[in-house]
Amino acid sequence: MSGVRVLIAKTSLDGHWRGTSVVARALRDAGFEVIYAGEMRSQEIVNAAKDEDVQLVGLNIGGRVEVAIRIVKALEDAGLGDLPVMAGGTLPETAIRSLEEQGVTCFPPGSSLRDIVDTAESLTSQAP
C-alpha cells in the first residue's frame, strides 16, 4: 500500500490510546503512510484530511456515535464525501448500525488487526 495515506485520529477524552496506537502501527507495518494525528475535533480532522491528502480516515470514537456522524457530515460539507472512514472503539450494536448507514466501516473491541488492514486495503484499492 505504498503511498496510500491514512489519517488516524482520536475523537474523545476517554484516555484509551492503546487501540489507536496498535492500529496505526499495524497499518504502517502493512505499508500505509500513517498520519497519527492524536486527539482532534471534527473540523481539525477535516482540515488534516485535506492538508495531508489522505485516502482514508480512521477514527477512535470512544463509543460516541454522534461524534463520528458529525465528522462524516463535516467531510461531506468540505467536498470529501467520497473519503472512506473507519471507526473503532467501544461501539454498541446500535451505534454500529447507525455508523454503517453513514458508510462508516466499524471495528468494535475484539476486531482483528488483519481484518482492519484488509479493510483499509480494500477501501483504498482505487486510491491514486
PyMOL CGO cylinders between C-alpha atoms (Angstrom):
from pymol import cmd
from pymol.cgo import CYLINDER

trace = [
    CYLINDER, 0.00, 0.00, 0.00, 2.92, 2.24, -0.70, 0.3, 1, 1, 1, 1, 1, 1,
    CYLINDER, 2.92, 2.24, -0.70, 1.92, 5.86, -0.96, 0.3, 1, 1, 1, 1, 1, 1,
    CYLINDER, 1.92, 5.86, -0.96, -1.57, 5.37, 0.49, 0.3, 1, 1, 1, 1, 1, 1,
    CYLINDER, -1.57, 5.37, 0.49, -2.03, 7.90, 3.26, 0.3, 1, 1, 1, 1, 1, 1,
    CYLINDER, -2.03, 7.90, 3.26, -4.25, 7.24, 6.27, 0.3, 1, 1, 1, 1, 1, 1,
    CYLINDER, -4.25, 7.24, 6.27, -5.22, 9.76, 8.92, 0.3, 1, 1, 1, 1, 1, 1,
    CYLINDER, -5.22, 9.76, 8.92, -5.67, 8.22, 12.38, 0.3, 1, 1, 1, 1, 1, 1,
    CYLINDER, -5.67, 8.22, 12.38, -7.40, 10.46, 14.92, 0.3, 1, 1, 1, 1, 1, 1,
    CYLINDER, -7.40, 10.46, 14.92, -8.90, 10.10, 18.36, 0.3, 1, 1, 1, 1, 1, 1,
    CYLINDER, -8.90, 10.10, 18.36, -12.14, 11.96, 18.98, 0.3, 1, 1, 1, 1, 1, 1,
    CYLINDER, -12.14, 11.96, 18.98, -12.74, 11.62, 22.71, 0.3, 1, 1, 1, 1, 1, 1,
    CYLINDER, -12.74, 11.62, 22.71, -11.09, 12.27, 26.02, 0.3, 1, 1, 1, 1, 1, 1,
    CYLINDER, -11.09, 12.27, 26.02, -11.55, 8.74, 27.34, 0.3, 1, 1, 1, 1, 1, 1,
    CYLINDER, -11.55, 8.74, 27.34, -7.80, 8.22, 27.77, 0.3, 1, 1, 1, 1, 1, 1,
    CYLINDER, -7.80, 8.22, 27.77, -7.64, 4.90, 25.92, 0.3, 1, 1, 1, 1, 1, 1,
    CYLINDER, -7.64, 4.90, 25.92, -4.79, 5.24, 23.44, 0.3, 1, 1, 1, 1, 1, 1,
    CYLINDER, -4.79, 5.24, 23.44, -3.62, 1.65, 23.05, 0.3, 1, 1, 1, 1, 1, 1,
    CYLINDER, -3.62, 1.65, 23.05, -6.09, 0.67, 20.31, 0.3, 1, 1, 1, 1, 1, 1,
    CYLINDER, -6.09, 0.67, 20.31, -5.31, 3.74, 18.23, 0.3, 1, 1, 1, 1, 1, 1,
    CYLINDER, -5.31, 3.74, 18.23, -1.58, 3.16, 18.56, 0.3, 1, 1, 1, 1, 1, 1,
    CYLINDER, -1.58, 3.16, 18.56, -1.81, -0.54, 17.73, 0.3, 1, 1, 1, 1, 1, 1,
    CYLINDER, -1.81, -0.54, 17.73, -3.98, 0.08, 14.65, 0.3, 1, 1, 1, 1, 1, 1,
    CYLINDER, -3.98, 0.08, 14.65, -1.65, 2.85, 13.44, 0.3, 1, 1, 1, 1, 1, 1,
    CYLINDER, -1.65, 2.85, 13.44, 1.33, 0.50, 13.81, 0.3, 1, 1, 1, 1, 1, 1,
    CYLINDER, 1.33, 0.50, 13.81, -0.44, -2.37, 12.01, 0.3, 1, 1, 1, 1, 1, 1,
    CYLINDER, -0.44, -2.37, 12.01, -1.32, -0.09, 9.10, 0.3, 1, 1, 1, 1, 1, 1,
    CYLINDER, -1.32, -0.09, 9.10, 2.22, 1.29, 8.95, 0.3, 1, 1, 1, 1, 1, 1,
    CYLINDER, 2.22, 1.29, 8.95, 3.63, -2.26, 9.03, 0.3, 1, 1, 1, 1, 1, 1,
    CYLINDER, 3.63, -2.26, 9.03, 1.30, -3.12, 6.13, 0.3, 1, 1, 1, 1, 1, 1,
    CYLINDER, 1.30, -3.12, 6.13, 2.84, -0.34, 4.05, 0.3, 1, 1, 1, 1, 1, 1,
    CYLINDER, 2.84, -0.34, 4.05, 0.43, 2.55, 4.62, 0.3, 1, 1, 1, 1, 1, 1,
    CYLINDER, 0.43, 2.55, 4.62, 1.75, 6.02, 5.29, 0.3, 1, 1, 1, 1, 1, 1,
    CYLINDER, 1.75, 6.02, 5.29, 0.09, 6.82, 8.61, 0.3, 1, 1, 1, 1, 1, 1,
    CYLINDER, 0.09, 6.82, 8.61, -0.55, 10.34, 9.80, 0.3, 1, 1, 1, 1, 1, 1,
    CYLINDER, -0.55, 10.34, 9.80, -1.10, 9.81, 13.52, 0.3, 1, 1, 1, 1, 1, 1,
    CYLINDER, -1.10, 9.81, 13.52, -2.94, 12.97, 14.47, 0.3, 1, 1, 1, 1, 1, 1,
    CYLINDER, -2.94, 12.97, 14.47, -3.83, 12.25, 18.07, 0.3, 1, 1, 1, 1, 1, 1,
    CYLINDER, -3.83, 12.25, 18.07, -6.87, 13.87, 19.61, 0.3, 1, 1, 1, 1, 1, 1,
    CYLINDER, -6.87, 13.87, 19.61, -8.82, 16.20, 17.32, 0.3, 1, 1, 1, 1, 1, 1,
    CYLINDER, -8.82, 16.20, 17.32, -12.19, 17.89, 16.88, 0.3, 1, 1, 1, 1, 1, 1,
    CYLINDER, -12.19, 17.89, 16.88, -14.34, 17.43, 13.77, 0.3, 1, 1, 1, 1, 1, 1,
    CYLINDER, -14.34, 17.43, 13.77, -13.07, 20.45, 11.85, 0.3, 1, 1, 1, 1, 1, 1,
    CYLINDER, -13.07, 20.45, 11.85, -9.47, 19.66, 12.73, 0.3, 1, 1, 1, 1, 1, 1,
    CYLINDER, -9.47, 19.66, 12.73, -9.95, 16.17, 11.26, 0.3, 1, 1, 1, 1, 1, 1,
    CYLINDER, -9.95, 16.17, 11.26, -11.39, 17.66, 8.07, 0.3, 1, 1, 1, 1, 1, 1,
    CYLINDER, -11.39, 17.66, 8.07, -8.51, 20.14, 7.81, 0.3, 1, 1, 1, 1, 1, 1,
    CYLINDER, -8.51, 20.14, 7.81, -5.93, 17.41, 8.39, 0.3, 1, 1, 1, 1, 1, 1,
    CYLINDER, -5.93, 17.41, 8.39, -7.59, 15.13, 5.81, 0.3, 1, 1, 1, 1, 1, 1,
    CYLINDER, -7.59, 15.13, 5.81, -7.35, 17.94, 3.25, 0.3, 1, 1, 1, 1, 1, 1,
    CYLINDER, -7.35, 17.94, 3.25, -3.88, 19.16, 4.19, 0.3, 1, 1, 1, 1, 1, 1,
    CYLINDER, -3.88, 19.16, 4.19, -2.39, 15.66, 4.31, 0.3, 1, 1, 1, 1, 1, 1,
    CYLINDER, -2.39, 15.66, 4.31, -4.18, 14.46, 1.14, 0.3, 1, 1, 1, 1, 1, 1,
    CYLINDER, -4.18, 14.46, 1.14, -5.26, 11.19, 2.75, 0.3, 1, 1, 1, 1, 1, 1,
    CYLINDER, -5.26, 11.19, 2.75, -7.14, 8.35, 1.11, 0.3, 1, 1, 1, 1, 1, 1,
    CYLINDER, -7.14, 8.35, 1.11, -8.68, 7.01, 4.36, 0.3, 1, 1, 1, 1, 1, 1,
    CYLINDER, -8.68, 7.01, 4.36, -9.71, 8.35, 7.76, 0.3, 1, 1, 1, 1, 1, 1,
    CYLINDER, -9.71, 8.35, 7.76, -9.54, 6.11, 10.81, 0.3, 1, 1, 1, 1, 1, 1,
    CYLINDER, -9.54, 6.11, 10.81, -11.28, 7.27, 13.97, 0.3, 1, 1, 1, 1, 1, 1,
    CYLINDER, -11.28, 7.27, 13.97, -11.25, 6.09, 17.54, 0.3, 1, 1, 1, 1, 1, 1,
    CYLINDER, -11.25, 6.09, 17.54, -14.59, 7.41, 18.70, 0.3, 1, 1, 1, 1, 1, 1,
    CYLINDER, -14.59, 7.41, 18.70, -14.78, 6.03, 22.21, 0.3, 1, 1, 1, 1, 1, 1,
    CYLINDER, -14.78, 6.03, 22.21, -18.36, 4.87, 21.70, 0.3, 1, 1, 1, 1, 1, 1,
    CYLINDER, -18.36, 4.87, 21.70, -19.72, 8.31, 20.79, 0.3, 1, 1, 1, 1, 1, 1,
    CYLINDER, -19.72, 8.31, 20.79, -21.55, 7.65, 17.54, 0.3, 1, 1, 1, 1, 1, 1,
    CYLINDER, -21.55, 7.65, 17.54, -22.76, 11.25, 17.24, 0.3, 1, 1, 1, 1, 1, 1,
    CYLINDER, -22.76, 11.25, 17.24, -19.15, 12.45, 17.01, 0.3, 1, 1, 1, 1, 1, 1,
    CYLINDER, -19.15, 12.45, 17.01, -18.41, 10.13, 14.08, 0.3, 1, 1, 1, 1, 1, 1,
    CYLINDER, -18.41, 10.13, 14.08, -21.61, 11.15, 12.31, 0.3, 1, 1, 1, 1, 1, 1,
    CYLINDER, -21.61, 11.15, 12.31, -20.67, 14.80, 12.79, 0.3, 1, 1, 1, 1, 1, 1,
    CYLINDER, -20.67, 14.80, 12.79, -17.24, 14.09, 11.26, 0.3, 1, 1, 1, 1, 1, 1,
    CYLINDER, -17.24, 14.09, 11.26, -18.76, 12.29, 8.25, 0.3, 1, 1, 1, 1, 1, 1,
    CYLINDER, -18.76, 12.29, 8.25, -21.06, 15.28, 7.70, 0.3, 1, 1, 1, 1, 1, 1,
    CYLINDER, -21.06, 15.28, 7.70, -18.16, 17.73, 8.01, 0.3, 1, 1, 1, 1, 1, 1,
    CYLINDER, -18.16, 17.73, 8.01, -16.15, 15.70, 5.47, 0.3, 1, 1, 1, 1, 1, 1,
    CYLINDER, -16.15, 15.70, 5.47, -19.12, 15.79, 3.08, 0.3, 1, 1, 1, 1, 1, 1,
    CYLINDER, -19.12, 15.79, 3.08, -19.56, 19.54, 3.57, 0.3, 1, 1, 1, 1, 1, 1,
    CYLINDER, -19.56, 19.54, 3.57, -15.87, 20.02, 2.75, 0.3, 1, 1, 1, 1, 1, 1,
    CYLINDER, -15.87, 20.02, 2.75, -16.19, 18.09, -0.51, 0.3, 1, 1, 1, 1, 1, 1,
    CYLINDER, -16.19, 18.09, -0.51, -14.56, 14.97, 0.91, 0.3, 1, 1, 1, 1, 1, 1,
    CYLINDER, -14.56, 14.97, 0.91, -17.69, 12.82, 1.00, 0.3, 1, 1, 1, 1, 1, 1,
    CYLINDER, -17.69, 12.82, 1.00, -16.03, 10.07, -1.06, 0.3, 1, 1, 1, 1, 1, 1,
    CYLINDER, -16.03, 10.07, -1.06, -13.26, 9.65, 1.51, 0.3, 1, 1, 1, 1, 1, 1,
    CYLINDER, -13.26, 9.65, 1.51, -13.75, 6.31, 3.27, 0.3, 1, 1, 1, 1, 1, 1,
    CYLINDER, -13.75, 6.31, 3.27, -13.99, 6.34, 7.06, 0.3, 1, 1, 1, 1, 1, 1,
    CYLINDER, -13.99, 6.34, 7.06, -13.31, 3.53, 9.52, 0.3, 1, 1, 1, 1, 1, 1,
    CYLINDER, -13.31, 3.53, 9.52, -14.21, 3.78, 13.19, 0.3, 1, 1, 1, 1, 1, 1,
    CYLINDER, -14.21, 3.78, 13.19, -13.19, 1.80, 16.23, 0.3, 1, 1, 1, 1, 1, 1,
    CYLINDER, -13.19, 1.80, 16.23, -13.78, 1.96, 19.93, 0.3, 1, 1, 1, 1, 1, 1,
    CYLINDER, -13.78, 1.96, 19.93, -16.45, 0.79, 22.29, 0.3, 1, 1, 1, 1, 1, 1,
    CYLINDER, -16.45, 0.79, 22.29, -19.32, 0.52, 19.84, 0.3, 1, 1, 1, 1, 1, 1,
    CYLINDER, -19.32, 0.52, 19.84, -22.67, -0.94, 20.83, 0.3, 1, 1, 1, 1, 1, 1,
    CYLINDER, -22.67, -0.94, 20.83, -24.63, -2.72, 18.10, 0.3, 1, 1, 1, 1, 1, 1,
    CYLINDER, -24.63, -2.72, 18.10, -26.99, 0.26, 17.67, 0.3, 1, 1, 1, 1, 1, 1,
    CYLINDER, -26.99, 0.26, 17.67, -24.02, 2.58, 17.11, 0.3, 1, 1, 1, 1, 1, 1,
    CYLINDER, -24.02, 2.58, 17.11, -22.54, 0.20, 14.54, 0.3, 1, 1, 1, 1, 1, 1,
    CYLINDER, -22.54, 0.20, 14.54, -25.82, 0.16, 12.62, 0.3, 1, 1, 1, 1, 1, 1,
    CYLINDER, -25.82, 0.16, 12.62, -26.05, 3.96, 12.68, 0.3, 1, 1, 1, 1, 1, 1,
    CYLINDER, -26.05, 3.96, 12.68, -22.48, 4.37, 11.50, 0.3, 1, 1, 1, 1, 1, 1,
    CYLINDER, -22.48, 4.37, 11.50, -22.78, 1.75, 8.78, 0.3, 1, 1, 1, 1, 1, 1,
    CYLINDER, -22.78, 1.75, 8.78, -25.84, 3.63, 7.47, 0.3, 1, 1, 1, 1, 1, 1,
    CYLINDER, -25.84, 3.63, 7.47, -23.48, 6.62, 7.10, 0.3, 1, 1, 1, 1, 1, 1,
    CYLINDER, -23.48, 6.62, 7.10, -20.99, 4.49, 5.15, 0.3, 1, 1, 1, 1, 1, 1,
    CYLINDER, -20.99, 4.49, 5.15, -18.57, 4.08, 8.06, 0.3, 1, 1, 1, 1, 1, 1,
    CYLINDER, -18.57, 4.08, 8.06, -16.87, 0.70, 8.47, 0.3, 1, 1, 1, 1, 1, 1,
    CYLINDER, -16.87, 0.70, 8.47, -16.81, -0.25, 12.16, 0.3, 1, 1, 1, 1, 1, 1,
    CYLINDER, -16.81, -0.25, 12.16, -14.38, -2.22, 14.30, 0.3, 1, 1, 1, 1, 1, 1,
    CYLINDER, -14.38, -2.22, 14.30, -15.59, -2.81, 17.87, 0.3, 1, 1, 1, 1, 1, 1,
    CYLINDER, -15.59, -2.81, 17.87, -13.30, -4.24, 20.55, 0.3, 1, 1, 1, 1, 1, 1,
    CYLINDER, -13.30, -4.24, 20.55, -12.04, -7.69, 19.62, 0.3, 1, 1, 1, 1, 1, 1,
    CYLINDER, -12.04, -7.69, 19.62, -11.72, -6.92, 15.92, 0.3, 1, 1, 1, 1, 1, 1,
    CYLINDER, -11.72, -6.92, 15.92, -8.62, -8.45, 14.40, 0.3, 1, 1, 1, 1, 1, 1,
    CYLINDER, -8.62, -8.45, 14.40, -5.80, -6.33, 13.09, 0.3, 1, 1, 1, 1, 1, 1,
    CYLINDER, -5.80, -6.33, 13.09, -5.80, -8.47, 9.94, 0.3, 1, 1, 1, 1, 1, 1,
    CYLINDER, -5.80, -8.47, 9.94, -9.45, -7.51, 9.31, 0.3, 1, 1, 1, 1, 1, 1,
    CYLINDER, -9.45, -7.51, 9.31, -8.66, -3.83, 9.88, 0.3, 1, 1, 1, 1, 1, 1,
    CYLINDER, -8.66, -3.83, 9.88, -5.69, -3.90, 7.50, 0.3, 1, 1, 1, 1, 1, 1,
    CYLINDER, -5.69, -3.90, 7.50, -7.59, -5.92, 4.88, 0.3, 1, 1, 1, 1, 1, 1,
    CYLINDER, -7.59, -5.92, 4.88, -10.48, -3.45, 5.04, 0.3, 1, 1, 1, 1, 1, 1,
    CYLINDER, -10.48, -3.45, 5.04, -8.13, -0.47, 4.76, 0.3, 1, 1, 1, 1, 1, 1,
    CYLINDER, -8.13, -0.47, 4.76, -6.53, -2.08, 1.70, 0.3, 1, 1, 1, 1, 1, 1,
    CYLINDER, -6.53, -2.08, 1.70, -9.94, -2.73, 0.17, 0.3, 1, 1, 1, 1, 1, 1,
    CYLINDER, -9.94, -2.73, 0.17, -11.23, 0.78, 0.86, 0.3, 1, 1, 1, 1, 1, 1,
    CYLINDER, -11.23, 0.78, 0.86, -8.14, 2.37, -0.68, 0.3, 1, 1, 1, 1, 1, 1,
    CYLINDER, -8.14, 2.37, -0.68, -7.56, -0.03, -3.54, 0.3, 1, 1, 1, 1, 1, 1,
    CYLINDER, -7.56, -0.03, -3.54, -8.70, 2.59, -6.05, 0.3, 1, 1, 1, 1, 1, 1,
    CYLINDER, -8.70, 2.59, -6.05, -6.63, 5.37, -4.47, 0.3, 1, 1, 1, 1, 1, 1,
    CYLINDER, -6.63, 5.37, -4.47, -4.31, 7.22, -6.87, 0.3, 1, 1, 1, 1, 1, 1,
]
cmd.load_cgo(trace, "trace")
